[in-house]
Amino acid sequence: DLENSRGLALAENGHVDQALVAFKKALEYKKQLNAEQAVIYANIAFNYFQLNQLDLSLEYANSALEYAQIESNRYVEVLTKTLFGRIAKSQAQHQHAVDWFLKSLELAKEENVRDYIFANYADSIYPLLHLGRINQALEHLEQAKRIAEQEQLNSNSYLLELEAVIKHHQKD
């Protein structure tokens, strides 16, 4: 747990390569102890995503999802499905991205994982626009705004950017 916490601190401060070393050390310890591993796999997958190493991110995300289901860790399942959506979005696989975001959103609502409810609404907007689903993108923006206000999230500039992009698509 100490190595995992160390990895999180390193990643938060932009030291992603060092964070990966700490996470992998934590994973080895968890394997030796036969302890829960889903969150470690998810942390590794997310950091590879940050480095734009999508193949490695997918590899670790698949393991994270598998272990999350074995361990009944619904939180890790939510964040991993969101990560799959983000990976698909970055690969311009718009329909796959929307599918993953909606799966994660459904589970996040069931489990009341509010930060990922917001993330899935907001993250799905660009792929929805690429698919020509402007009305659904508008609905997701309104939901994201409502959640941001309720949760007092510091996301105004991001929401304004999304709103501008939607307006641009409406004009087109």
C-alpha positions in Angstrom: 0.0 0.0 0.0 2.9 2.3 0.7 4.3 1.8 -2.8 0.9 2.4 -4.3 0.5 5.6 -2.3 4.0 6.6 -3.4 3.1 5.9 -7.0 -0.1 8.1 -6.7 2.0 11.0 -5.2 4.6 10.7 -7.9 2.0 10.6 -10.7 0.2 13.6 -9.2 3.4 15.5 -9.4 4.1 14.6 -13.0 6.7 11.9 -12.4 4.8 9.2 -14.3 7.8 7.0 -15.1 8.8 6.8 -11.5 5.1 6.3 -10.5 5.0 3.2 -12.8 8.1 1.8 -11.0 6.3 2.2 -7.6 3.0 0.7 -8.9 4.8 -2.3 -10.4 6.6 -2.8 -7.1 3.2 -2.6 -5.3 1.8 -5.1 -7.8 4.5 -7.6 -7.1 3.9 -7.3 -3.4 0.2 -7.8 -3.9 0.8 -10.9 -6.0 3.1 -12.3 -3.3 0.5 -11.8 -0.7 -2.3 -12.9 -2.9 -4.0 -9.6 -2.1 -6.4 -7.5 -4.1 -4.7 -6.3 -7.3 -7.4 -4.5 -9.3 -6.6 -1.0 -8.1 -2.9 -1.4 -8.8 -3.5 -2.7 -12.4 -5.9 0.3 -12.9 -3.2 2.8 -11.6 -0.6 1.3 -14.0 -3.1 1.4 -16.9 -4.0 5.0 -16.2 -0.3 6.1 -16.1 0.5 4.3 -19.4 -2.5 6.2 -20.8 -0.9 9.4 -19.5 2.2 8.5 -21.4 0.1 7.7 -24.5 1.3 4.1 -24.5 -2.1 2.8 -25.4 -1.2 -0.8 -26.0 0.2 -1.1 -22.5 -2.7 0.9 -21.1 -5.1 -1.5 -22.7 -3.2 -4.5 -21.4 -3.2 -3.4 -17.8 -6.8 -2.1 -18.1 -8.0 -5.5 -19.2 -6.3 -7.0 -16.1 -7.7 -4.3 -13.9 -11.3 -5.0 -15.1 -10.8 -8.8 -14.7 -9.5 -8.4 -11.1 -12.2 -5.8 -10.3 -14.9 -8.3 -11.3 -13.2 -11.1 -9.3 -12.7 -8.8 -6.3 -16.2 -7.2 -6.6 -14.5 -3.9 -6.7 -17.1 -1.8 -8.4 -15.2 1.5 -8.1 -12.2 0.1 -10.0 -14.7 -1.4 -12.6 -16.2 2.1 -13.1 -12.9 3.8 -13.5 -11.5 1.1 -15.8 -14.5 1.3 -18.1 -14.1 5.0 -18.2 -10.4 4.5 -19.1 -11.5 2.1 -21.9 -13.7 5.0 -23.2 -10.8 7.4 -23.1 -8.5 5.1 -24.9 -11.1 4.5 -27.6 -11.7 8.3 -27.8 -8.0 8.9 -28.3 -8.0 6.3 -31.1 -10.9 8.0 -32.8 -13.1 5.0 -32.2 -16.1 7.1 -31.4 -18.8 4.5 -31.1 -16.6 2.3 -28.9 -15.8 5.3 -26.7 -19.5 6.2 -26.3 -20.3 2.5 -25.5 -17.7 2.4 -22.8 -18.7 5.7 -21.3 -22.3 4.6 -21.2 -21.4 1.3 -19.5 -19.3 3.1 -17.0 -22.0 5.8 -16.4 -24.6 3.2 -15.7 -22.4 1.4 -13.2 -21.3 4.7 -11.7 -25.0 5.7 -11.1 -25.7 2.3 -9.5 -22.7 2.6 -7.2 -23.1 6.4 -6.7 -19.6 7.1 -7.9 -20.3 10.8 -8.5 -16.9 11.9 -9.9 -17.2 9.3 -12.6 -20.8 10.2 -13.3 -19.6 13.6 -14.2 -16.5 12.3 -16.1 -18.6 10.0 -18.2 -21.1 12.6 -19.2 -18.3 15.1 -20.0 -15.9 12.7 -21.7 -18.7 11.3 -24.0 -19.4 14.7 -25.6 -16.6 14.7 -28.2 -17.3 11.2 -29.5 -21.1 11.9 -29.6 -20.4 15.0 -31.7 -18.2 13.0 -34.1 -21.1 10.6 -34.5 -23.4 13.5 -35.3 -25.5 13.0 -32.1 -25.6 16.7 -31.1 -28.8 16.5 -29.1 -27.4 13.7 -26.9 -24.1 15.7 -26.5 -26.3 18.7 -25.3 -28.1 16.4 -22.8 -24.7 15.2 -21.5 -23.4 18.7 -21.2 -26.5 19.7 -19.2 -26.1 16.7 -16.9 -22.4 17.5 -16.5 -23.2 21.1 -15.6 -25.8 20.0 -13.0 -23.4 17.6 -11.4 -20.6 20.2 -11.4 -22.8 22.6 -9.6 -24.1 20.1 -7.1 -20.6 18.8 -6.3 -19.0 22.2 -6.5 -16.4 21.0 -9.0 -13.9 23.4 -10.4 -14.7 22.6 -14.0 -16.2 25.8 -15.4 -13.5 26.3 -18.1 -13.8 22.7 -19.3 -17.6 22.9 -19.4 -17.4 26.2 -21.4 -15.0 24.6 -23.8 -17.5 21.7 -24.3 -20.3 24.1 -24.8 -18.3 26.1 -27.4 -17.5 22.9 -29.3 -21.2 21.9 -29.3 -22.2 25.3 -30.6 -19.6 25.0 -33.3 -21.1 21.6 -34.4 -24.6 23.0 -34.3 -23.6 25.7 -36.8 -21.9 23.1 -39.1 
